[in-house]
Amino acid sequence: MAENDLIAVTGASGFSGKYITTRLLAMGKRVKSLTGHPERPSPFGDRVSAVPFNFDKPEELTKSLEGATVLFNTYWIRFAYKDMTFERAVENSRALIRAAKDAGVRRIVHVSIANPSDDSPLPYYKGKADVERAIRESGLSYAILRPTVLFGPEDILINNIAFFLRKYPAFIVPGNGEYGMQPIFVEDFADILVGAAQTDENMVADAAGPETFTFNELLRLIREIVRCRARVVHLNAGLAVALVKLLGTFVGDVVLTDNEVKGLMANLLVSHEEPKGRVRLGDWLREHAETVGTEYHSELARHYR
């Protein structure tokens, strides 16, 4: 990337997008954000321009990408909500890829997920595989990075686990809790993504942190660091999901879905490659012990309200 290149980032104010954009601006790049919420204030002020996705207006979508040399794509959905389905998210992603090619974008750096599969019964993982295939078949230079699960100041999963451990007398665990997680620090992940933009070589790689926990081990670590005494209760997965859904009514959010539980219990949040992250979750949690989990982070508020 040349110093004054224009770089497009989907969701430049979002979780991973914010860290990508911070690095790009520090490198002297010009950044344009494609977003579902162009009206929201940007943490970057007027240093980053924002335009709507316009998935249903291909000519405008293409125009918004003209002049960009690289597209960092973080666009996806965590769960289906109202008229936004995984199938629609895949079609939106395909429209974005076509627009990038038509606009003359040189390279796509795409955020996927660890262990996507064309044969997966889980729409999240199958949809991610569908988008990866569309990128590989686009004829564009690409880097596809597959994170396990991200942690950092604005993350949802680790923060909300800590929140419920702090605020409630019991924490529900689906099944035996012996399935794995391998979290990667969001800043490590942003470094990997930005590094992947600075070559033309096509690549597909996992991005995982240096520690692997069982879910039970993760809970013990968080309980110890935030000094809570919540009781951990193991339940049948179906009953656990039903109770967590009920809990969602109290916080006004979708806390956890059946598909997410199935992916977790199938060990899909663990990589089979050498870890690329450096920051250890335990070290980060100890550094942020006074703040992590003190507030609930809502997926619906972040993306749909």
Buried (B, 14 or more C-beta within 10 A) or exposed (E): BEEEBBBBBBBBBBBBBBBBBBBBBEBEBBBBBBBBBEEEEBEBEEEBBBBBBBBEBBEBBBBBBEBBBBBBBBBBBBBBEEEBBBEBBBBBBBBBBBBBBBBEBBBBBBBBBBBBEEEBEBBBBBBBBBBBBBBBEBEBBBBBBBBBBBBBBBBBBBBBBBBBBBBBEEBBBBBEBEBBBBBBBBBBBBBBBBBBBEEEEEEBBBBBBBBBBBBBBBBBBBBEBBEBEBEBEBBEBEEBBBBBBEBBEEBEBBBBBBBBBBBBBBBBBBBEEEBBBEBBBBEBBEEBBEEBBEEBBBBBEBBBE
